[in-house]
């Protein structure tokens, strides 16, 4: 417990370790004034805070700079909450007041802040009418007090919100000391400045045309971030400061790469400050900037307490982009490696599947806070958020869950909102991971997973179109029974001069996923989605589909709904034309 003597004007204390086990240096914050009594107390400090939730707490700023929060005596205090509030005291926008039921008896666990002697000269009447004993006690005793406890409710919010400066926290929710940027010193040391409406970027890199456009790129991203998250552009001023670093040693000497930052390979952000290391790829440099910018935007407008899969996935989703020098598209699916050099998220997932290490969607949603110390989870989180956002069935629900920020039951609430769609998402995830590639067409790959009906003795007929992925036959096949599948039709799989026409046996001069382009494929899926790792070697799964061709006699090892598709790359479905008719007939008795 830190003790302050009466008349103290600041609090100085340590910051606890972050998720990497590293300790930040002590920090200092100014205290404006304090008043109190035996029945209540109030602390006023320098700082500003728009809304942010941590573990169910809610804070909101107002134009008049006043927030009143009731607290219950003896409630436990979360150290990182107190740390956050103390650190915000370093800001210089406006003052804020906190009211407690008994400021003289509240305790702070893990961190502490002292209340200084009351100053009554300019206080409201109800604050000055305190007992002499209470004032004397506050004036002469070392007071153990609290700046923040577990807040019960937001009582009063007056006026509109202040400009949205962000809390000094990183993507893991770890509170960091604010970084003072001495611009004249940086420029004198040879760094250059790129100024835009929503970003001030300092760099020790030579200013190429691509680097010079980074501010323009960031400003072009702002309205798209607003649209994606449902924020009105200009509702509150927001901007970030950042560093594009080539020489890390020089930046450390200049103090802009502080020792309290954990090691990071490419990019990192804390509050409204971001760091990116220079990259050999113009695309990946922009990707990192947009990735960290997404973190900053979300942190400023919604807080930072979201599960790792969403936190990193949304930054990956909106960091993946198209840029032609004038037009920016966020959430873009790159059509080739050449279009997105060094990005590699598709390769991460494909390589893991080839090694038998496919992850289920549930496993991705349950990534822990340290998972992203490795690069692999970035690929999986991108794939998950891309599925949720690009598939029309999940998009609206996915985009709405930003309102769940700072709720400990974020994932549970997301699944509740999805309802029966969660079952579809799990199956669609298996389709995605079985044939993920550049330019993946999420909408054309979207499949209906409704349970099929038992095949009649007379059989059934199914039409399969060439311009979509897996399609539901609405037929249920029983394990152990034998069926014949016969296919007839012609369809275009490549628009060329002349177009490439195929029949159900496919075109053997070109292969997709190890099978002829245009060949008819079949899969049989049970009611419940299995573990993807068991599906990797299961005949009739999306990973090991049956090759039907013109005809196939099939005795499935498991019962399930029959799905069919014409084999083509998921990026090349849109220009296909035509269809094939498939007849499914039971063979033998029941």
Protein Blocks (a to p, Z undefined) as FASTA:
>chain_A
ZZddehiabdcddddddfkopacdddddddfbdcddfkbccdddedddddddeehiacdd
dfkopacddddehiacdfklmmmmmmmmmpckbccddddfblmlgccehiacddddddfk
lgcfklmmccfklmmmmmmpccdddfbdcdfbdfbdghjddddddddddfkopacddddd
dfklmmmnopacdddfkbccddfbdcdfklmmmmmmmmmmmmmmmmmnopaehkagcddd
ddddfblmlmmmnopacfklccdfkbccehjbccddddfbfklmmmmmmmmmmmmmmmmm
nojadcfklmmmmmmmmmpccdehjaccehiacfbfklmghklmmmmmmmmmmnopaccf
klmmmocfklmmpmklmmmmmmmmmmmmmpmklmmmmmmmmmmgoiaklmmmmmmmnmmm
lmmmmmmmmmmmmmgcehiafklmpccfbdcddddfkbpaddddfkbccddehiacdehi
acddddeddddfbdcdddddddfkopakbceehiaehiacdddddfbdcdfklmmmgghi
aklccdfkjbdcdddfbdcdddddddddfklmmmggcddddddddedjZZ
